[in-house]
Amino acid sequence: MSLITTPFGFSTTAEQVLSGIDLSGKRALVTGASSGIGVETARTLAAAGAEVTLAVRRIDAGETTAAEIRAVYKNAAVLVRQLDLSDQRSVRRFVADWDGALHILVNNAGIMALPTLERTPEGWEMQFATNFLGHFTLAIGLHRALAAAGGARIASVSSSGNLIAPVIFDDLNFDFLPYDPLVAYGQSKTACALLAVEATRRWSNDGIFANALNPGAIATNLQKHTGGLKTPPERRKSPQQGAATSVLLAASPLLQGIGGRYFEDCNEAATVSCRPPDFTGVARYAVDVGNAERLWDTSLRLIS
């Protein structure tokens, strides 16, 4: 199966990806849309005419972002709703309150490298719970809304962190293994990639296609526990460039009917069997169909 390529690349901005594309009548949901690339993803979708809901932990921050978008795009329909992905009750309330079709779901929110082991009330490791399980429950709960759209897209924001660790099925929550902040982060981002594989396999007949992505190295609040961005300057992106692959997967006609793939720099990434020095590509275990099915079934048991 050949890799999918597009006219876009490392330096492309989200605005350039959606240039000339009309999303009027489409409804989009972006998690973590009050900071970093989430803001740019939401702004670009709204600029193209979509109704965009900002799903955020802090309503005040979301309202500030929404006001800024509306100030630039006067007719933009930008809504704000509270969502704490680490809290399953919050996710279920959000899902229960959703009404109508959903054309675009961007699972963007995330946390990185928590220095000490933190757990949810269920005992789940916090990065896995927030980055993956919260988004898994959200997608499962919104399945009917996505199916009603008649051609919905899910963009699952993974990371080059998938190259750090697979999903550790026998010890997801570091009950036995010594906790390592980056291994926990890597596991959660591998899980985000596997979500796209299995969602597409299960839901493509409903017109729902999911893909995963690495947005690149962007200086945001994500690196607050790692001492800031360490990537060499020539490999860094602006938030506008970082959001480009997200909006490509979310709304570009170039990916109509495409799912279960992993993208970086607006093109499908090569699958690798060992970690490259430059942390490019996607680990073979992060797109493995057997791992994807096992993770889905495991996650259903966890959240039931």
KABEL-V944067 format. One record per backbone hydrogen bond with DSSP energy under -0.5 kcal/mol. CO is the residue of the C=O (numbers start at 0). NH is the residue of the N-H. E is the energy in kcal/mol with one decimal. If there is no record, write none. Layout:
[[CO;NH;E] [CO;NH;E]]
This chain:
[[3;267;-2.6] [8;11;-1.1] [12;16;-1.8] [13;17;-1.7] [15;18;-0.9] [17;20;-2.3] [20;22;-0.6] [22;25;-2.3] [25;50;-2.8] [26;102;-1.7] [26;103;-1.9] [27;52;-2.6] [28;105;-3.1] [29;32;-0.6] [29;54;-2.4] [31;34;-0.8] [34;37;-1.2] [34;38;-0.7] [35;38;-0.8] [35;39;-1.0] [36;40;-2.6] [37;41;-2.4] [38;42;-2.8] [39;43;-2.3] [40;44;-2.0] [41;45;-2.5] [42;46;-2.5] [43;47;-1.3] [44;49;-2.2] [45;48;-1.7] [47;22;-3.5] [48;24;-0.6] [49;51;-0.6] [50;27;-3.4] [51;53;-0.6] [51;78;-2.9] [52;29;-2.4] [52;54;-0.8] [53;55;-0.8] [53;80;-2.6] [54;31;-2.2] [54;32;-0.5] [55;82;-2.7] [56;58;-0.6] [57;61;-2.0] [58;62;-2.9] [59;63;-1.8] [60;64;-2.0] [61;65;-2.7] [62;66;-2.4] [63;67;-2.0] [64;68;-2.1] [65;69;-2.6] [66;70;-2.0] [67;71;-1.0] [68;71;-0.6] [68;72;-2.9] [71;73;-0.7] [72;75;-2.4] [75;77;-0.9] [76;51;-2.6] [76;78;-0.5] [78;53;-3.3] [80;55;-2.3] [82;84;-0.6] [83;86;-1.8] [85;87;-0.6] [86;89;-0.5] [86;90;-1.9] [87;91;-2.4] [88;92;-2.1] [89;93;-2.3] [90;94;-2.4] [91;95;-2.4] [92;96;-1.8] [93;97;-0.7] [94;97;-1.0] [102;152;-2.5] [103;28;-2.3] [104;106;-0.7] [104;154;-2.7] [105;30;-2.2] [105;107;-1.7] [106;156;-2.1] [117;125;-2.5] [119;122;-2.2] [123;119;-2.2] [124;128;-2.5] [125;129;-2.5] [126;130;-2.5] [126;131;-0.5] [127;131;-1.3] [127;132;-2.5] [128;133;-2.1] [131;135;-2.9] [132;136;-2.6] [133;137;-1.9] [134;138;-2.7] [135;139;-2.7] [136;140;-2.4] [137;141;-1.7] [139;142;-1.1] [141;145;-2.6] [142;146;-2.9] [143;147;-1.8] [144;101;-2.2] [144;148;-0.6] [145;148;-1.0] [146;149;-1.1] [151;208;-2.1] [152;104;-2.4] [153;155;-0.6] [153;210;-2.3] [154;106;-2.4] [154;156;-0.7] [155;157;-0.9] [155;212;-1.9] [158;161;-2.0] [159;162;-2.1] [160;163;-2.1] [160;164;-0.8] [165;167;-0.5] [166;168;-1.4] [167;170;-2.0] [168;171;-0.5] [170;173;-1.4] [179;183;-2.6] [180;112;-0.5] [180;184;-1.8] [181;185;-3.0] [182;186;-2.7] [183;187;-1.9] [184;188;-2.1] [185;189;-2.3] [186;190;-2.1] [187;191;-1.5] [188;192;-1.5] [189;193;-2.3] [190;194;-1.9] [191;195;-1.0] [192;196;-1.2] [193;197;-2.3] [194;198;-2.6] [195;199;-1.7] [196;200;-1.7] [197;201;-2.5] [198;202;-2.5] [199;203;-1.9] [202;205;-1.9] [202;207;-1.8] [203;206;-1.9] [206;151;-0.6] [206;208;-0.5] [208;153;-2.2] [209;259;-3.8] [210;155;-2.9] [211;262;-2.3] [212;157;-2.7] [212;214;-0.6] [213;264;-0.7] [215;217;-0.8] [216;236;-3.1] [217;219;-0.8] [219;222;-1.2] [220;223;-1.8] [221;224;-0.5] [222;225;-1.5] [222;227;-2.1] [231;234;-2.3] [232;235;-1.6] [234;216;-0.6] [236;218;-0.5] [237;241;-2.9] [238;242;-1.8] [239;13;-1.9] [240;243;-1.1] [240;244;-0.5] [242;246;-2.2] [243;247;-2.0] [244;248;-2.2] [245;249;-1.9] [246;250;-2.4] [246;251;-0.7] [247;251;-1.5] [251;254;-1.6] [252;255;-1.7] [254;257;-2.1] [260;211;-2.9] [261;268;-2.6] [262;213;-2.5] [263;266;-1.7] [266;263;-2.8] [269;281;-2.4] [271;283;-1.9] [275;278;-1.7] [281;271;-2.6] [282;285;-1.5] [283;286;-1.2] [287;291;-2.3] [288;292;-2.2] [289;293;-2.2] [290;294;-2.7] [291;295;-2.1] [292;296;-2.4] [293;297;-2.5] [294;298;-2.7] [295;299;-2.3] [296;300;-1.7] [297;301;-1.9] [298;302;-2.3] [299;303;-0.9]]
